[in-house]
């Protein structure tokens, strides 16, 4: 037996070189284009046999937690032959190549005492002189296994060229095996983390019906909702868009005595005014053109259950009076009908507008306001829910991975960056950002650069409103109105770029970190340069309106 690392022998045979290049090309293509390691490695072994006569190729790999090896991949070997291909490291040609990390060239297997003829019996092989070649499969100087094959000794092709080709192919196989192992380890780790995260979230949110978060502001709203849910009181949910008002309404429903009844929801701002009355109260046959059959409205369909009216502040005045009739009489009158139809329904309304201001301006009935405002609950915006962004981001990541069939993870610093953002669109915006990040992520990791770029794009939302936006001012309470339930400005005054008095230090810190470069400082905070400059001006942090680029000395 010869154990050596042979050097390639120069040859002028262009045909041989062309075949070798073709084999390497096809093997590389298999490595990058097939789905599983089995398909790639078995494809390489097939190329060796069919194109260059290296027959009965096999890949023997080290067994886990043992000093033995087994044939895992083969071409031209029967299942029983593969099963017999087991070796102790150091045993036979295959075991010695694994142990020494050297090439083995057996020019005649009949004359080699170390050749065991274990996998393939000698009578199966050609009666001519048969050679056996074996090379170690290495990765980072660590032997993973052995690539071996038979060939006829009498072929004119030099042994050295076969050995060199086998070494190249063994390198590709080593890459395939190592990459697959890394993917398997990463997948197993992510699966474990996802299971642990799901268990943790399930435990933390037990009793809150899927509303994620541990912040005091959220917990206060949850306690209020759970406190009122067993009663029949009308609930008014107030808060910015995207704070989860419908989810809260569903929680109130399923924890109430009406949980076995229907939960019906309608967005009063999403349906044209001309159609909304029919959607709410139904219509009789022939009530208007196109009313060919009688139709029940959503209020009637919610009988013995709960009706959630989202964006109640956009309800027209004439419909407000009909809704008041439902609340006072527990009855409806269909469009085109003359008789009251009794209904037993609990109403939960929601708005992001300041209804008190709407009452003062004559856009909302004060008597309806009183009826709806029996038990107001304010849902906090995400920027006031300290620590909840991290829980929600992980949940949305898991959901997006499942939806898009991805296996993406957060990179270093990403969760911290998400926690530092203002989230004007609240939970809905965070979910959208996470979905977009999963789709754009490369190498299965959401990087800081991915998030900064996405948040920079998000910063353009509502930018056109900023020039006329001022620090929020609490509107005056209306005469004879009840205690305020939501003192935030209406949507016409509210911008996705509110300037908060406590933002000053973060603006200055960003400028210092970027050497006074306002464009870069704006990017680190997920803002546009215009938004960043506007905040500096509004908070009085500039001595004039044209500071020198990159110069912080002119900051107050």
Buried (B, 14 or more C-beta within 10 A) or exposed (E): BEBEEBEEEEEEEEEBEEBBEEBBEBBBEBBEEBEEBEEBBBBBBBBBBEEBBBBBBBBBBBBEEEBBBBBBBBBBBEEEBBEBBBBBBEBBBBBBBBBEBBBBBBBEBEEBEBBBBBBBEEEEBEEEEBBBBBBBBBBEEEBBBBBBBBBBBEEEBBBBBBBBBBBBBBBBBBBBBBEBEEEEEBEEEBEEEBEEBEEEBEEEBEEBBEBBBBBEBBBEBBEBBBEBBEBEEBBBBBBBBBBBBBBBBBBBBBBBEBEEBBBBBBBBBEBEEEEBBBBBBBBBEEBEEEBEEBBBBBBBBBBEBBBBBBBBBBBBEEBBEBBBBBBEEEBBBBBBBEEEBEBEBBBBBBBBBBBBBBBBEEBBBBEBBBBBBBBBBBBBBBBEBBEBBBBBBBBBBBBBBEEEEBBBBBBEEBBEBBBEBBBBBBBBBBBBBBBBBBEBBEEBBBBBEBBBBBBBEBBBBBBEBBEEBEEBEEBEBBEEBBEBBBBBBBBEBBBBBBBBEEBBEBBBEBBEEBEBBBEBBBBBBBBBBBBBBBBBBBBEBBEEEEBEEBEBEEBE
